[in-house]
């Protein structure tokens, strides 16, 4: 058993998050494994599923997340938020704020959020977040908040197609970091953000996201479900949707898409 595996079970125990922590040496996907576990539990909220590696790691928009053993963080937190479906997206922003804040605190690196929840350092992606859910009529039955952080990964481990756009905390700092300590920081920040949302303090989360983002005010292009939208990123609304002002001046709301920052 690795040192990381030995520490995993006692990394963090919050009022909600971390009441049970389950570690695997390898799984296809921590989100898929978390849903499988959650369906067997009477109250799965707060369960954290961690893996040392993933064989079929998933990123946003159906992309693959490279997940070698021994170097990075791959974990999923199960939540049962009492929010309507239209507000589910706010959990992705909460996870981005938590992970970014933790990375900045633990490493000193200037991590920033590209809408909605890609975490960049020096304009290259170091952390990704994938939220998936099981839902009923206008309600969330169970949400999986999956987070992958490139911690001690070296450049040669990245495939050629993503190498120019991807980085790790070690590449950016020249230092190695203890994964369990970073994970503890992220879970503590996520607990704080989630509790704020449960008390109705959504504005505090939005303000934190705005403070940490690198998207708003820049010229961007968004590949959305309906096509490409280009313009100035004008802000986000209370549901976390991106507000884009194209040259026509008519603000458009984007609830899902892939952002490219054209000028900053």
ROVO-854336 format. One record per residue (C-alpha): residue number from 1; x, y, z; residue in three letters. Coordinates in Angstrom, 3 decimals, m for minus. Each point is the difference from the previous one (the first is absolute). Last residue first. Layout:
num NUM, px X, py Y, pz Z, residu Ala .
...
END
This chain:
num 264, px m6.547, py 39.404, pz m22.517, residu Unk .
num 263, px m0.759, py m0.945, pz m3.588, residu Unk .
num 262, px m1.478, py m3.105, pz m1.616, residu Unk .
num 261, px m0.995, py m1.954, pz 3.108, residu Unk .
num 260, px m1.429, py m3.281, pz m1.243, residu Unk .
num 259, px m3.077, py m1.230, pz 1.863, residu Unk .
num 258, px m1.585, py m3.446, pz m0.383, residu Unk .
num 257, px m3.722, py m0.112, pz 0.599, residu Unk .
num 256, px m2.897, py m0.297, pz 2.385, residu Unk .
num 255, px m2.520, py 2.462, pz 1.463, residu Unk .
num 254, px 0.661, py 2.885, pz m2.403, residu Unk .
num 253, px m2.100, py 3.140, pz 0.233, residu Unk .
num 252, px 0.127, py 2.511, pz m2.858, residu Unk .
num 251, px 0.116, py 3.795, pz 0.407, residu Unk .
num 250, px m1.080, py 1.923, pz m3.128, residu Unk .
num 249, px 2.756, py 2.488, pz m0.891, residu Unk .
num 248, px 0.263, py m1.055, pz m3.643, residu Unk .
num 247, px 3.769, py m0.354, pz 0.525, residu Unk .
num 246, px m0.680, py m2.869, pz 2.385, residu Unk .
num 245, px m0.570, py 0.536, pz 3.746, residu Unk .
num 244, px 0.330, py m3.336, pz 1.797, residu Unk .
num 243, px m1.572, py m0.778, pz 3.368, residu Unk .
num 242, px 1.210, py m3.302, pz 1.437, residu Unk .
num 241, px m2.510, py m1.965, pz 2.076, residu Unk .
num 240, px 0.862, py m0.380, pz 3.678, residu Unk .
num 239, px m3.620, py m0.149, pz 1.185, residu Unk .
num 238, px 0.248, py 3.477, pz 1.537, residu Unk .
num 237, px 1.221, py 1.455, pz m3.310, residu Unk .
num 236, px 3.538, py 0.055, pz m1.348, residu Unk .
num 235, px 1.926, py 2.910, pz m1.458, residu Unk .
num 234, px 0.639, py 1.963, pz m3.213, residu Unk .
num 233, px 2.206, py m2.453, pz m1.878, residu Unk .
num 232, px 0.560, py 2.062, pz m3.148, residu Unk .
num 231, px m0.963, py m1.491, pz m3.339, residu Unk .
num 230, px m0.129, py m3.217, pz m1.967, residu Unk .
num 229, px m2.663, py m2.705, pz 0.020, residu Unk .
num 228, px 0.633, py m3.244, pz m1.858, residu Unk .
num 227, px m2.825, py m2.473, pz m0.531, residu Unk .
num 226, px m3.276, py m0.973, pz 1.670, residu Unk .
num 225, px 1.402, py m2.412, pz 2.575, residu Unk .
num 224, px 2.769, py 2.466, pz 0.813, residu Unk .
num 223, px 3.527, py 0.565, pz m1.303, residu Unk .
num 222, px 0.797, py 3.306, pz 1.678, residu Unk .
num 221, px 2.409, py 2.594, pz m1.405, residu Unk .
num 220, px 1.401, py 2.662, pz 2.286, residu Unk .
num 219, px 1.036, py 3.636, pz 0.256, residu Unk .
num 218, px 0.795, py 0.632, pz 3.631, residu Unk .
num 217, px m1.888, py 1.905, pz 2.691, residu Unk .
num 216, px m0.930, py m3.123, pz 1.953, residu Unk .
num 215, px 2.162, py m3.052, pz m0.706, residu Unk .
num 214, px 2.924, py m0.121, pz 2.462, residu Unk .
num 213, px m2.040, py m0.849, pz 3.109, residu Unk .
num 212, px 1.019, py 0.117, pz 3.669, residu Unk .
num 211, px m1.832, py 3.140, pz 1.145, residu Unk .
num 210, px m3.034, py m0.833, pz m2.145, residu Unk .
num 209, px m0.229, py m3.484, pz 1.553, residu Unk .
num 208, px 0.243, py 1.456, pz 3.504, residu Unk .
num 207, px m2.752, py 2.516, pz m0.804, residu Unk .
num 206, px m2.230, py m2.758, pz m1.383, residu Unk .
num 205, px 0.590, py m2.046, pz 3.167, residu Unk .
num 204, px m0.867, py 2.917, pz 2.287, residu Unk .
num 203, px m3.113, py 0.686, pz m2.091, residu Unk .
num 202, px m1.241, py m3.559, pz 0.471, residu Unk .
num 201, px m0.384, py 0.408, pz 3.745, residu Unk .
num 200, px m3.215, py m2.023, pz 0.243, residu Unk .
num 199, px 1.030, py m1.903, pz 3.131, residu Unk .
num 198, px 0.562, py m3.151, pz m2.070, residu Unk .
num 197, px 2.156, py 2.002, pz m2.418, residu Unk .
num 196, px 2.281, py 1.173, pz 2.811, residu Unk .
num 195, px 0.220, py m3.582, pz 1.266, residu Unk .
num 194, px 1.151, py m1.111, pz m3.450, residu Unk .
num 193, px 2.742, py 2.639, pz m0.160, residu Unk .
num 192, px 1.366, py m0.881, pz 3.443, residu Unk .
num 191, px m0.082, py m3.751, pz m0.658, residu Unk .
num 190, px 1.709, py 0.584, pz m3.352, residu Unk .
num 189, px 2.754, py 1.996, pz 1.708, residu Unk .
num 188, px 0.619, py m2.788, pz 2.528, residu Unk .
num 187, px m0.039, py m2.626, pz m2.765, residu Unk .
num 186, px 2.529, py 1.977, pz m2.053, residu Unk .
num 185, px 2.368, py 0.534, pz 2.944, residu Unk .
num 184, px m0.071, py m3.676, pz 0.988, residu Unk .
num 183, px 0.692, py m0.995, pz m3.605, residu Unk .
num 182, px 3.047, py 2.284, pz m0.069, residu Unk .
num 181, px 1.360, py m1.613, pz 3.159, residu Unk .
num 180, px m0.665, py m3.528, pz m1.303, residu Unk .
num 179, px 1.733, py 0.729, pz m3.298, residu Unk .
num 178, px 3.282, py 1.092, pz 1.520, residu Unk .
num 177, px 1.614, py 2.432, pz m2.423, residu Unk .
num 176, px 3.128, py m0.130, pz m2.155, residu Unk .
num 175, px 1.642, py 3.297, pz m0.965, residu Unk .
num 174, px 1.104, py 1.615, pz m3.271, residu Unk .
num 173, px m2.936, py 2.375, pz 0.388, residu Unk .
num 172, px m1.826, py m0.138, pz m3.331, residu Unk .
num 171, px 1.077, py m3.504, pz m1.001, residu Unk .
num 170, px m0.689, py m1.293, pz 3.506, residu Unk .
num 169, px m3.507, py 1.480, pz 0.132, residu Unk .
num 168, px m0.757, py m1.644, pz m3.319, residu Unk .
num 167, px m0.507, py 1.222, pz m3.554, residu Unk .
num 166, px m2.252, py m0.243, pz m3.019, residu Unk .
num 165, px m0.542, py 2.101, pz m3.133, residu Unk .
num 164, px 3.164, py m0.683, pz m2.030, residu Unk .
num 163, px 0.113, py m3.678, pz 1.161, residu Unk .
num 162, px m3.605, py m0.763, pz m1.014, residu Unk .
num 161, px 0.486, py m1.481, pz m3.492, residu Unk .
num 160, px 3.497, py m1.316, pz 0.745, residu Unk .
num 159, px m1.193, py m2.261, pz 2.814, residu Unk .
num 158, px 1.005, py 1.014, pz 3.502, residu Unk .
num 157, px 2.279, py m2.263, pz 2.068, residu Unk .
num 156, px 3.150, py 1.536, pz m1.527, residu Unk .
num 155, px m0.839, py 3.343, pz 1.626, residu Unk .
num 154, px 0.260, py m1.304, pz 3.596, residu Unk .
num 153, px m2.936, py m0.664, pz 2.353, residu Unk .
num 152, px 0.430, py 1.019, pz 3.645, residu Unk .
num 151, px m3.442, py 1.548, pz 0.612, residu Unk .
num 150, px m2.272, py m0.160, pz m3.038, residu Unk .
num 149, px m3.303, py 0.415, pz 1.808, residu Unk .
num 148, px m3.157, py m1.941, pz m0.844, residu Unk .
num 147, px m3.311, py 0.824, pz 1.658, residu Unk .
num 146, px m3.300, py m1.851, pz m0.311, residu Unk .
num 145, px m3.123, py 1.425, pz 1.620, residu Unk .
num 144, px m2.596, py m2.782, pz m0.147, residu Unk .
num 143, px m3.565, py 1.134, pz 0.578, residu Unk .
num 142, px m2.896, py m2.037, pz 1.348, residu Unk .
num 141, px m3.779, py 0.347, pz m0.171, residu Unk .
num 140, px m0.031, py 3.494, pz m1.447, residu Unk .
num 139, px m3.522, py 1.314, pz m0.487, residu Unk .
num 138, px m2.197, py 1.380, pz m2.786, residu Unk .
num 137, px m1.533, py m3.428, pz m0.693, residu Unk .
num 136, px 2.719, py m2.464, pz 0.882, residu Unk .
num 135, px 3.752, py 0.283, pz m0.198, residu Unk .
num 134, px 3.190, py m2.022, pz 0.036, residu Unk .
num 133, px 2.902, py 2.358, pz m0.358, residu Unk .
num 132, px 3.356, py 0.722, pz m1.582, residu Unk .
num 131, px 2.525, py 2.701, pz 0.877, residu Unk .
num 130, px 3.415, py m0.107, pz m1.677, residu Unk .
num 129, px 2.807, py 2.208, pz 1.272, residu Unk .
num 128, px 3.410, py 0.513, pz m1.544, residu Unk .
num 127, px 3.335, py 1.065, pz 1.447, residu Unk .
num 126, px 3.334, py 1.202, pz m1.376, residu Unk .
num 125, px m1.077, py 1.579, pz m3.273, residu Unk .
num 124, px 2.430, py 2.463, pz m1.567, residu Unk .
num 123, px m0.416, py 3.778, pz m0.073, residu Unk .
num 122, px 2.872, py 0.608, pz 2.435, residu Unk .
num 121, px m1.854, py m2.189, pz 2.496, residu Unk .
num 120, px m3.514, py m0.959, pz m1.017, residu Unk .
num 119, px m2.916, py m1.605, pz 1.802, residu Unk .
num 118, px m2.848, py m1.055, pz m2.276, residu Unk .
num 117, px m3.342, py 0.538, pz 1.733, residu Unk .
num 116, px m2.459, py 2.075, pz m2.004, residu Unk .
num 115, px 1.562, py 2.134, pz m1.159, residu Unk .
num 114, px 3.787, py 0.240, pz 0.276, residu Unk .
num 113, px 0.954, py 0.067, pz 3.661, residu Unk .
num 112, px 3.391, py 1.277, pz 1.177, residu Unk .
num 111, px 2.966, py m1.516, pz 1.866, residu Unk .
num 110, px 2.763, py 2.446, pz 0.966, residu Unk .
num 109, px 2.285, py m2.528, pz 1.703, residu Unk .
num 108, px 0.664, py 0.284, pz 3.741, residu Unk .
num 107, px m0.096, py m3.793, pz 0.249, residu Unk .
num 106, px m2.349, py m0.764, pz 2.910, residu Unk .
num 105, px m2.051, py 3.189, pz 0.123, residu Unk .
num 104, px m0.253, py 0.502, pz m3.765, residu Unk .
num 103, px m0.852, py m3.647, pz m0.594, residu Unk .
num 102, px m2.647, py 0.084, pz 2.746, residu Unk .
num 101, px m1.651, py 3.153, pz m1.347, residu Unk .
num 100, px m0.066, py m1.421, pz m3.514, residu Unk .
num 99, px m1.467, py m3.328, pz 1.144, residu Unk .
num 98, px m2.726, py 1.607, pz 2.107, residu Unk .
num 97, px m0.925, py 2.657, pz m2.572, residu Unk .
num 96, px m0.199, py m2.618, pz m2.755, residu Unk .
num 95, px m2.112, py m2.308, pz 2.169, residu Unk .
num 94, px m2.419, py 2.833, pz 0.779, residu Unk .
num 93, px m0.218, py 0.867, pz m3.713, residu Unk .
num 92, px m0.934, py m3.571, pz m0.831, residu Unk .
num 91, px m2.573, py 0.043, pz 2.820, residu Unk .
num 90, px m1.620, py 3.104, pz m1.553, residu Unk .
num 89, px m0.930, py m2.111, pz m3.023, residu Unk .
num 88, px m2.710, py m1.756, pz 2.003, residu Unk .
num 87, px m2.103, py 3.172, pz 0.253, residu Unk .
num 86, px m2.418, py m0.848, pz m2.836, residu Unk .
num 85, px m0.436, py m3.486, pz 1.477, residu Unk .
num 84, px m1.554, py 1.385, pz 3.170, residu Unk .
num 83, px 2.236, py 0.034, pz 3.074, residu Unk .
num 82, px m0.071, py m2.224, pz 3.074, residu Unk .
num 81, px 3.576, py m1.162, pz m0.659, residu Unk .
num 80, px 0.607, py m3.740, pz 0.335, residu Unk .
num 79, px 3.792, py m0.206, pz m0.292, residu Unk .
num 78, px 2.564, py m2.673, pz m0.874, residu Unk .
num 77, px 3.647, py 1.115, pz m0.140, residu Unk .
num 76, px 2.263, py m1.455, pz m2.678, residu Unk .
num 75, px 3.759, py m0.424, pz m0.080, residu Unk .
num 74, px 3.033, py m0.073, pz m2.284, residu Unk .
num 73, px 3.172, py 1.669, pz 1.313, residu Unk .
num 72, px 3.329, py m0.361, pz m1.781, residu Unk .
num 71, px 3.420, py m1.671, pz 0.093, residu Unk .
num 70, px m0.022, py m3.635, pz 1.109, residu Unk .
num 69, px m2.140, py m1.547, pz m2.694, residu Unk .
num 68, px m0.724, py 1.388, pz m3.502, residu Unk .
num 67, px m3.339, py 1.703, pz m0.720, residu Unk .
num 66, px m0.296, py 1.651, pz m3.423, residu Unk .
num 65, px m3.492, py 1.520, pz m0.110, residu Unk .
num 64, px m1.839, py m0.942, pz m3.217, residu Unk .
num 63, px m2.415, py 2.504, pz m1.532, residu Unk .
num 62, px m3.752, py m0.489, pz m0.077, residu Unk .
num 61, px m0.860, py 3.692, pz 0.272, residu Unk .
num 60, px 1.683, py 0.316, pz 3.410, residu Unk .
num 59, px 2.616, py m2.504, pz 1.076, residu Unk .
num 58, px m0.264, py m3.717, pz 0.681, residu Unk .
num 57, px 2.568, py m2.471, pz 1.319, residu Unk .
num 56, px m0.236, py m3.426, pz m1.617, residu Unk .
num 55, px 2.824, py m1.977, pz 1.639, residu Unk .
num 54, px 0.130, py 2.198, pz 3.076, residu Unk .
num 53, px 2.880, py 0.179, pz 2.487, residu Unk .
num 52, px 0.662, py 0.489, pz 3.717, residu Unk .
num 51, px m3.731, py 0.088, pz 0.552, residu Unk .
num 50, px m2.104, py 1.958, pz 2.488, residu Unk .
num 49, px m3.731, py m0.257, pz 0.737, residu Unk .
num 48, px m1.354, py 2.548, pz 2.481, residu Unk .
num 47, px m3.388, py m0.551, pz 1.665, residu Unk .
num 46, px m1.639, py 3.277, pz 1.049, residu Unk .
num 45, px m3.550, py m0.968, pz m0.850, residu Unk .
num 44, px m0.439, py m3.757, pz m0.399, residu Unk .
num 43, px m2.943, py m0.388, pz 2.374, residu Unk .
num 42, px m1.641, py m3.427, pz m0.363, residu Unk .
num 41, px 3.022, py m1.332, pz m1.853, residu Unk .
num 40, px 0.073, py m2.508, pz m2.878, residu Unk .
num 39, px m0.793, py 2.580, pz m2.695, residu Unk .
num 38, px 2.814, py 2.158, pz 1.305, residu Unk .
num 37, px 2.593, py m2.740, pz m0.521, residu Unk .
num 36, px m0.804, py m0.362, pz m3.709, residu Unk .
num 35, px m0.263, py 3.765, pz m0.358, residu Unk .
num 34, px 3.440, py 0.374, pz 1.619, residu Unk .
num 33, px 1.499, py m2.657, pz m2.285, residu Unk .
num 32, px m1.277, py 1.816, pz m3.093, residu Unk .
num 31, px 1.322, py 3.350, pz 1.235, residu Unk .
num 30, px 3.332, py m1.561, pz 1.043, residu Unk .
num 29, px 0.465, py m1.378, pz m3.529, residu Unk .
num 28, px 1.425, py m3.342, pz m1.245, residu Unk .
num 27, px 1.326, py m0.732, pz 3.484, residu Unk .
num 26, px 3.513, py m0.474, pz 1.398, residu Unk .
num 25, px 1.689, py m0.207, pz 3.413, residu Unk .
num 24, px m3.344, py 0.695, pz 1.632, residu Unk .
num 23, px m0.736, py 2.160, pz 3.053, residu Unk .
num 22, px m3.330, py 0.601, pz 1.743, residu Unk .
num 21, px m0.526, py 2.985, pz 2.289, residu Unk .
num 20, px m3.100, py 0.157, pz 2.201, residu Unk .
num 19, px m1.118, py 3.066, pz 1.950, residu Unk .
num 18, px 2.237, py 1.862, pz m2.440, residu Unk .
num 17, px m2.374, py 2.803, pz m0.918, residu Unk .
num 16, px m2.938, py 0.826, pz 2.242, residu Unk .
num 15, px 1.183, py 1.206, pz 3.406, residu Unk .
num 14, px 3.561, py m0.474, pz m1.128, residu Unk .
num 13, px 2.366, py m2.943, pz 0.232, residu Unk .
num 12, px 3.274, py 0.352, pz m1.888, residu Unk .
num 11, px 3.054, py m2.094, pz m0.922, residu Unk .
num 10, px m0.595, py m2.948, pz 2.326, residu Unk .
num 9, px m0.866, py m2.691, pz m2.534, residu Unk .
num 8, px 2.536, py 1.219, pz m2.570, residu Unk .
num 7, px 3.102, py m0.135, pz 2.214, residu Unk .
num 6, px 0.834, py m3.668, pz m0.601, residu Unk .
num 5, px m0.870, py 0.305, pz m3.686, residu Unk .
num 4, px 2.372, py 2.959, pz m0.397, residu Unk .
num 3, px 2.793, py m1.929, pz 1.745, residu Unk .
num 2, px m0.478, py m2.801, pz m2.509, residu Unk .
num 1, px m1.352, py m3.442, pz 0.925, residu Unk .
END
